[in-house]
Amino acid sequence: MTIRMLGATEPLAWKPANGATEIHLPGGLQDESRRPCPYAWTFEIRSA
């Protein structure tokens, strides 16, 4: 499975967590001012 934040270039690390999916943002995206949009974030999840 591949997870990306729309507008960002790199795939995100993730892991299963108690029946959910935990997505880890890399250091460059930890600062909200460096994220693709200041209001909302969308993740693309691909199973293949």
N, C-alpha and C positions, 0 to 999 in steps of 0.2 A: 504494500500500500504506500502511496506517496501523498503527502499533504503539503500544500503550498498556501501561503497567504497571497491573495490576489494583489498584484502590484509589486510584490517582492520577487527577487530573482532566484533564491535558493530554496530547495525543499526543506521542510522542517522536521526535526526529530520528534518522535512520538512513541507512546507505549500504552498498552492496555492497562486500565486501572479500575478495578471493581466494576466491570461491566460497562465502562465508559472508555473514551479515548483521551489521554492526556497529551496535549500538544506543548512542546517546549519551544519558546522563542529564543533565537540566538541573541547574543549580546547586542548586535547592531539594531535589533528591533525592540529591545527592552525600553529604550527611550521613546516615549510616545511621539515626540516631535520628528523622529526618523522613520515612523511607520508610513505606509502609502497614503493614508487618509486620517485626518484628526478625529473623525466622528464615528466611524464604524469599520469593522474588519471582517472580511469574508475569507473563508478557507475553502480551498478546492481539495476534495478527497478523491483519489483515484485508486481503485482496487487492483489495477494491473500495472 
